[in-house]
Amino acid sequence: MEEGESSRVDGSRAGESDGATSADSGSSSSWKPSAKAFRPYVPPPQSSTWATLVKPGTLRVIVGKPLVARVTKDILETFQICNPNFKYSEALNPKRFLTNPSVGVLNDGHDNANSDLILHVNFVLVNMESKQRYIVKDILGHGTFGQVAKCWVSETNSYVAVKIIKNEPAYYQQALVEVSMLHMLNQKFDPDDKHHIVRILDYFVYQRHLCIAFEMLGSNLYELIKMNNYKGLSLNIVQMFSKQILHALIVMKDAGIIHCDLKPENILISTRVKPPEIKIIDFGSACMEGRTIYSYIQSRYYRSPEVLLGYPYTTAIDMWSFGCIVAELFLGLPLFPGASEYDLLKRMIEILGGQPPDDLLRDAKNTSKFFKHIGSIYRLEDDEAHNGVTSAYRVLTEEEYEARESKRPKMGKRYFNFVKLEDIIANYPYRKNLPEEEISKENLTRLALVDFLRGLVEFDPGKRWSPLQASHHPFVTGEPFTCPYKPLLETPRIPVIHTVTVDHNPGGGHWLAAGLSPQVSNSSRCLPQHGAHFQKLWKLR
């Protein structure tokens, strides 16, 4: 309906409202809606002279809004038509709490028993220094670290995602690491926002809670797979996302930053651009290479062998996680869905063949938990999975593990009909109605994918490809794949210790530390920031 039509309809309703009000003026206390208020609009009679001046077919039919609209989304307008004395104030609305539990227990009633700031719709977070206001509209996620809220910023006429950290020192310090890492990446290593790393927009302290504002993104890669009924994505989509993730990993390696929790849930899709772009989020567990502290990191399905075994780790652990993500994007299911660490290691050995090298097993802290030392070089040929690899270590059987750990290891479900990586990829079902010519083309791409994955999920972190090496693989570049890829050797890089600082923010009410020692933890993660369902910009399987 155009503006002129709208004003005419509104005007007629106003006139009808006046009539209804005057008719009931004698009993204002017992006022009730009049049927007159809902009469359809009837245009006033026109003179025959006027009618002759108007050509047939040029008149518009004026139709009022449907009744269902008037009593739902336009209910305020309807009430005011029925009773001009009706007044509405948003401030009088009952609060719709978004935080659960919503009972104030700590921090002078601002926090619940879990130390979460109690949020409700239209709750306002304020950066006391800049006076920037963030109006809470919904909750995007929550976890052990706190909450992520969808907030409206009037000045920019846009939504942002605000991470509100629990009012506890450990989580506060952990969140400062995320602020410092992202500030360094955004400002120094990716100032033009070209390398697929989430942008931090603001950070401040409100009611003793550290709040971090990020750009608003859409769904994550796990949700994309779930929306596709856990079927793999087309290879061209896998290639596109792989290339973008590698861009981010190259920048992170240059900065000497280890993400430590790379997984599909922490890779979000931007809905603002076409073709779709991804952004890596959640640097709450990140640390600087050469200054690692915690050993229990990475989500289990994406955990590298060196982390599992308690061996010193580098940025190479992110490349292992990346390989697991690429495989999952194609297969629709995790490559190593271990129900326990023992189950995870067994799946790695079965699917990849071989096992971690002896020098890693010799120096790792947890080797005795999973392996038996034979004492001399042992040819692992009784198990086809090892491909005749020689080693002084043999993985424990389930019975041996139970005897050593005093508990039976959890063993998960097998999702694939094949064991070896090559067979799993080669025998994954093709898309329906795929022409024979396209099948031949996809077979070559699948061979490239297997070779690509072999360089990423490599047991030896010293031989695992770097992000730059992987970025030149034919699977990523789209060049014809004719033989196994041999990456160029990179000059060994001495990790550069960057001074990670966070600006002091006196308006926040808390001190913000400078020169932070990175801390990592598997418990503090940014949950998926759900946006509206993004449109299908590409053809899924």
C-alpha angles and dihedrals in degrees: 000000000000126000095259092051091047093052092048093051092046091048094053090049091051091054091049090048091055090053093049092049095051091047091057097037092109093065107033092155092060095043118156133172116280122224087229090072091066100045114128116251114270115191116231116259114269128213119258089240091060091046092057091055093058118080117231113262096028097095120098123219110232111215124186123228115278116266092244090059093047093054096043123030093011095042093121092055090047093051091049091050090051093045120013089196091066111115127191130196123181089211090067093059114114110253116260103210119216098185121079121237093031098187114114110235108145138037095034091310096307094106133053125227090279092058091249119142107248107241131189134177110291092015106153123225112197132198097216093202100051095024088229111159126211115194111207113227104164146346116259096185146325137209146148091306096053134264140320114216131194105230135187121224111200095194093060096028090229145105125251133184114241120197109208111198123213116262094251127111096234094053091041092055091044091054091051088061090055091049092050095046094049093043089055094045094046097044104034109023104027108022093150095051094239102127105069100251119136115257120237109215105180144344131198143144121256124178088348092305122118108231123196120193118208134180112273114255135176135239124332129241093259090056089049091055091045091050087053090056092253092296118137123261123246115276094246089058091048089051093048094050092043091056092050094047090050090054088058094045092052090055092045092051090049088052091048092239123146112202093202095193108055111158139133092270090060095053112080131191121233112225095195099077139052126246090039119258129202130219128200113230140179110057091171091114096040124121140179118266109253092025102071117152113169126059099193101077140126125050110275100249089053099037116128123231093246092054091046091051096043098249123149108272138209138181085296089085089067089055090055090051089047091054090052090051093050091051091048093050089057098039100036090226133072116275093219107027095172116181089203136009090261091051089047092054093046091052091050091052094045097046099039101030122226122044140243113308120265095247089058092046091047094055101034118105097221101044094109089056092065108016139056117220109229094191097230138045107294125196108225096209100124087076114058090208091072096057092217096303114167119226143153089227133070125194114246121253118238089258093050091048091051091050092049099042098031092233137082112250117242111246119199133216121281110237101180129066090216132059109204121074093236092053094045092054097039095050099044108124117265123233114273119270093010109165118242091246091055091048091056090049092048092050089060091048090050090054088053090049092054091050090047092051092047090062092049104042093047116147093220108070089201091061096039112111120257119232091257093050092048092049090066095054115119090239088064101034095044093232118144113279110226106151141002111300118248110195122214114256115257124220107254108257122218107221111251113222105222120201103243112204138169121208116250110252111198092176092064098067094233131081116247114214125233127212093027124199104229114246125193131194135171092220102062110075136149107241121226112289100225114207126179114300104284116229120257097260092170138032113267124201 
